[in-house]
Amino acid sequence: MQNLTIIPGASDADIAGWLEQHLAAALNCAADDGKIAITVPGGSTPFPIFAKLAGAGLDWSRIALWPGDDRAVDESHPASNAGRIRPILEPLGATVVTLGEKAHPPHFALTWLGMGADGHIASLFPNTDPQTDDPQSVRRLTPDPLPPEAPFDRLTLTIPALLNTDEVLFVLRGEEKRALFEAAMRGENNLPVARLLRAVRQPVTCFC
């Protein structure tokens, strides 16, 4: 993939610095209303990055954060991605969107994704057979098997919604995930991450 950049060994601070730079550039190029939207992952990996990014000199009042996926639980539940993001960035002025089945995702300045060891992205697990031409922007899905640490139905952006963006960022941890990602990049599997990578036309950066 000519539009893919892999950056190994980056720290949380390095990734936060990259995000600050790219979000600042997007804000500088924002449309008439001066606002941008980004979609962000859940799980454990992004939260130390969010904490460092919170200290960035960004105008958070112009940024809306959409969870790429969320567990079908109330935001007061510890498994809620939006519920965990909200107290970090909302006090700075950011808008944190509650993902719902009838939501209408905008065009994103940045789609930030993680990836599971099974190749899932957002909550597009292999059993859900995600399609690159899905007519829906948001789906409610049931992973199979249900992850024991979060045994809940999921709400997730679909591949077309995730790719309605200016650029894509992956943040992965561990050699196993990097190997799986690189196999998907080479077209050696048909996992959800591979389907998205086949369809992507935007620049992709992967910290791993």
C-alpha positions, 0 to 999 in steps of 0.5 A: 500500500503506497499510502501506508506509513508504519511507525514502530516503537512510538510512545503514548507521548509520541502518538499524542504529539502526532494527533495534536499536529494533525488535529491542529492542521485539520482545524486550520483547514476547517469549513465555514463553521470552524468545527471538525469531527473525529472518530476514536477507539475504545478499549484500554490503549487510547486512554493514556493517549487521551490523557496526554492529548488533553494537555495539548493546546487545541481548541477543543470546543471545535472538536466533536469526538465520535466513538467508533464503537461502544458497548450497548450499556448506559454511559454510567457503566464502566464498559461504556467508551463514551462514558470513559472519554467524556470526563477526560475531554468534555471539560476542555470543551470537546463534544463527545457524541453518544453513538446510537443506532439512528446516528448520522456520522459526519465526514471525519477529519480523522478515523482513529482505529485499534485492532483486536487479535482476531482482526476486528476493527471498531466492533466489526468482528469476523462473525459480523461479516462487515461489508465495504458497501454497507448501506447503513452507517451504524449497526448494532451487532453481537460479537461471537464469541462475546469477549469475556471482559465486555460481554455486551452487544455493540453499536459500531460504525460500519466500514463506509462510515469509518472511511468517510474521512480525510485520513486513518490512524491505527494504534496497535500494541504487540508483535502479534497484532503487527504481524496480523496487520501486515498480513492484512495489508498484503491481502493474505486474509479477509478479516475486517481489518483487511477489508477496510485496508482494501477499500481505503484510499486515504493516507493511513498511519499505523503506530505499532 
